[in-house]
C-alpha cells in the first residue's frame, strides 16, 4: 500500500482519536503524528495507571480498525513508549 493510500485509510483513526488528551507543545495540542506509513499517538495524564489504561484502549481500538480494514501492524516496528515527569 502506498503511503498516500495508507494516510487516507488511517484518517478515520485520527478522526476517532481527536478527543484523546494528547500533549501540549507551545500551546498546541498534539495527539498524533503521521509520516508516510508511520503513526504515533500520545496521551498525557496525572494518574499513571489511568493514563496507561487509556493508551492500551487506544491501541486496541487502532488494531481493531486496522484488522477490519485489511491493514496490518508490523510487530517489529510497533512500540509503546512511556515517560513520566
Buried (B, 14 or more C-beta within 10 A) or exposed (E): EEEEEBBEBBEEBBEEBEEBBBEEEEEEEBBBEBEEBEBEBBBBEEEEEEBBEBBEEBBEBBBEBBEEEEBEEEEEEEEEEEEEE
